[in-house]
Amino acid sequence: MDWLKIGSAVGIIVMMVLIFPRLRSAMKESNEAKNKDWMSVVIPIALVALFVVLLTKMV
């Protein structure tokens, strides 16, 4: 293993250690999502997926 891979692994571990406690507290303080909130995420993702399928069919 070279030093770049070791440094990257250490950096990822440090980021995880710093992010997860804050993420846990943010999840506790957040509001519950409603169906309307989820649909505002699902519809754009579905449109992008359909667009990608259309582009691949055209090639």
C-alpha positions in Angstrom: 0.0 0.0 0.0 1.3 3.4 -0.8 1.1 6.5 1.3 -1.7 8.1 -0.8 -4.1 5.2 -0.1 -3.2 5.2 3.6 -3.7 8.9 3.9 -7.0 8.7 2.0 -8.2 5.9 4.4 -7.2 8.0 7.4 -9.0 11.0 6.0 -12.2 9.0 5.4 -12.1 7.6 8.9 -11.6 11.1 10.4 -14.5 12.5 8.4 -16.8 9.7 9.5 -15.9 10.2 13.1 -16.6 14.0 12.8 -19.8 13.7 10.8 -21.8 10.8 12.4 -22.4 12.4 15.8 -23.7 15.6 14.2 -25.8 13.6 11.8 -27.3 11.7 14.7 -28.3 14.9 16.5 -29.7 16.4 13.3 -31.9 13.3 12.7 -33.3 13.6 16.3 -34.2 17.3 15.8 -35.6 17.0 12.3 -39.3 17.0 11.4 -41.1 13.9 10.0 -41.3 13.9 6.2 -44.8 13.8 4.6 -45.8 12.1 1.4 -45.7 15.4 -0.4 -42.1 15.9 0.6 -41.1 12.5 -0.7 -42.9 13.1 -4.0 -40.9 16.3 -4.6 -37.8 14.1 -4.5 -39.1 11.0 -6.4 -40.5 12.9 -9.4 -37.3 14.6 -10.5 -35.3 11.4 -10.0 -37.8 9.5 -12.1 -37.6 12.2 -14.8 -33.8 12.1 -14.9 -33.9 8.3 -15.1 -36.4 8.4 -18.0 -34.3 10.9 -19.8 -31.2 8.7 -19.4 -33.2 5.7 -20.8 -34.3 7.9 -23.7 -30.7 8.9 -24.4 -29.5 5.4 -24.3 -32.2 4.2 -26.7 -31.3 6.9 -29.2 -27.7 5.7 -29.5 
